[in-house]
Amino acid sequence: MRLLERFRNRLRSLFHKHRLERELQDELQFHLESAAKEKQLAGATADQARSEAKAEFGSQFQITEQVRDAWGWRSFEALRQDLRYTARSFGQHPGFFASATLILALAIGSNTAMVSVVRTVLLDALPYPDSSRLVMIWQANPQGADDGVGIAPQDFTKLQATFTSASHLATYIGNDRVVSGTNEPYDASTAFVTANFFEMLGVRPPIGRSFNSEDATAAAAPVTILSHSFWQQALGADPGVIGKKLNIGGQPHTVIGVMGREFTFPEIYGSGPDFDLWTPMSPQLISRIAGGPGDMNLFARLSPGVPFETAQAELRTIGSRFAAERPDVYLGRSLAAVPLQEQVVGNVRPLLAILWGAVLSILLIACASLCNLLLARANGRSKELAMRASLGAGRWRLIRQLLTENAALATCGGVLGWALPWGLIRLLPGLNFAEIPRLDALDLDLSVVAVAALLSLLAGLLFGTVPAISISAIGTEQSVRRTGTGVRRRSALLRGGLVVAQVSIALLLLAGAGLLARSYQSLVRTGPGFQTANRLTFELVLPRATYRNGQAPAYFDRLRTELRQLPQVEDVGTISALPLSGARASWKYRIEDHPIPPADELPTAEFRAVTPGFFGVTQAPLISGRDFDGRDTADSQRVGIVNETFARLNWPGEDPLGKRFERSGWGWATVVGVAPDMHFHRVDQPALPMFYEPLTQGRDTTMSVVIRTNGNPLSLAGASRRIVQSTEPGALMLNLQTMDEMTSNALGPRRAVLAVFGGFAAFALILAALGIYSVVAYTVSQRTSEIGVRLALGAQPTSILAMVVKESGLLTLIGLCLGLVGAFGGSSFMISLLYGIGPTDWVTIVGACAVLLLVSVLAACVPARRVLRIDPLIALRSE
Amino acid sequence: MGKPNDLVQGTLDLLILKTIAVEAKHGWAIAKRIQQISGEVLQVQQGSLYPALHRLEQQAWIKAHWAQTETGREAKFYSLTRAGRVQMEKELSNWQRLSAAVNLVVRPTEA
């Protein structure tokens, strides 16, 4: 408390200087008057009394000075003086000031931005009440939850009845429908959610009401809840929207609620589905789409007081029961829960850690650079400092002056560095870091400002203290004319060390950027294994009751014929689950004539049912054999197409055509073709072994349609929807999108990370070059007379040039060695971001070293060329 | 006659704090009061008094306000803050310890 008051007093005396002075004079005057009055009372005349009192009082000026001391202005005065010197000195060297500020701003700015990203993404709780109790439920392999494999719809219903650890169990299905009844028909991204979905999240629409269980019954009048943005964009934020009728996918729905502006749907794979509106999911709908081996994103809120471990154990028990009931679906898997927070941010942690490492390196290298710059200034200032020392400035006073300069630099850099993330944060969400969730929640607040301030302070200390002490030593030790060689040598050693540090950090960043670039390059070269441009896809769920017994192939055949008649359509194919859609469908299999392992150890491969023409649509032509065609019917011999990985795995060195394999429980199929590898799971992971079978020989009723066009694929959305409606009104059309959209998400984040890393590496390279440049320039200027002697004695200028460059080359080499150690140690952290190369990729590392070496030689040569211009006579005379 | 400079370092602070402990006083009155109470032995010089007052104010041990004196003139009155009271107690006990110790040394021995 008292500290605060004292501080306030200090401030008051600083800011109300004039009032205080006036009051002091008044106070002293009062004293004088009182003294005079007393003397008058004792009998003196008025004049006498006044002059006597004045004489007794002593020097009013001296008292005033002493009181001012008590006010504590001395330190402020000194600070002001320091600041004035600082401003003057910066004004004299605007280049130094600008570059130092810029370097600092970039370093502090990138760190500040990173801190706010990390805080928002990793540390902040999800925007739902008590969000730590929210989990997602997946099928689990022995290693734990496998978040690619959801729960089969029929098991969802069973789980609802048996899973007691959860108070709410909810799911959603994305589904694009046309909405009319708005200003104009709207191609909306919509979702079916279970009636308890919002209740599970713990959120309520601020306008209107949430879904209740009656809304989800088949007999209920259809209702919908709108997103805030849809309400604003499509309905002009109509305040009377509740009760209004909207036609959604051909069915009138009553609007019952509008979600709040801040509501975000839970993001699972980073990019959150931005749904425009939600409709309740009836049990009928669930059973209608029930069929696939497992495809639901399942959310749960744990009951109050139930620990996560208890829920997990219960899930394991239930999972083993499910697996026993339907071994063909579960294939030895069980069930497991993953906390929603973990689900949302879990897999970006290594990415953020690496980026953070990069920005910290940038901060370090920036501090080293500034340290170097400041030391370089020492040379130019040693006379000034020596002069001030000889005029009586103590060493501490000099250090303080220098520290003030550094603090001013740090402050300027910090302020700019705070403005930088302000821009960056607005830029970041647009950079397509699709893999990093929750970037839209990013904002700068006080804590980020505090971080920027703290960083500038730290940086100021880090880059400022050593040079300040070392410079002031020059100032005090040397006379005005001569320079203390001891101090010189120490400072040269220090600067050499700084260059080594800069080079090694630059190598780290350069190697990192190189690894990312090579990974990206090999990814692009490999590609997903199929063409994506100008292709429209959607999922089609046929009513199971009608199509269960083998009618689906005929329908898809007809659909294909109709779609192909549309203008711009080149070809149409269908597959049971699209690559990169996140869907997995693993099946156990065995190979004819191979030793047969026990049933629970059978190998698994991804299985897809396709219709003829799929490989043509994706332009992934078969490597050998033939595509499925009209010959392959339900009654004909079972056939299959395997991918390269499958063939290599099971028939190494043999021709797979004509070989036979069995999809567990489905009978032997003969291989009639070999397809190229396609990346079905993730672009940056190796292709999985796969086999395809004709739809005619399976029972799938949910297929993804791929339409190859020669124009804008989205322009076909409406026509496709109409054809589906007319051919099968009961069909459900889901996830209509272009194939580019699907796959660009897979490469976008890499591009962004690469860009950021590349920028950092370039920055580090520039700083390292700057460091080498300044050291060599310094050496040359210091050794001018020595070089003059050598020249006078007949040395070749080129050999002296070589000598100077060699010295800086030595520093670079030491830095490279240290950097290599760090690169080998650190690159293993990058494994998760690499593709097609190892963390110790020699091409990258040798390349990075070569680039650094080249840059450092160039940076050394520029100032070193000055030795060629040295005239021995002038050089010797200057001594 | 003792001059303030002869006072043990910090004693002036104690004198000031003690003098305004009961009621707020202006600088002149503080000097007068110390002089009176000490039987004219202690005369506080203005050159010491005012820097001391302002130092104590900066320390937040005393606070000042402007008020009218009995003659109707505006003057700056100083009074004790709570922290000042604590400080006064501390300095008082220090002083008592010190003076007792000095007494022990200088008192003529009875042997």
Interface residues (C-beta under 8 A of the other chain):
Chain A: M1 R2 E5 R6 N9 R10 S13 E23 L24 D26 E27 L28 F30 H31 E33 S34 A35 F57 G58 S59 Q62 I63 Q66 V67 D69 A70 W71 G72
Chain B: H26 G27 W28 A31 Q45 Q46 G47 Y50 P51 A52 H54 R55 E57 Q58 Q59 A60 W66 R73 E74 A75 K76 A83
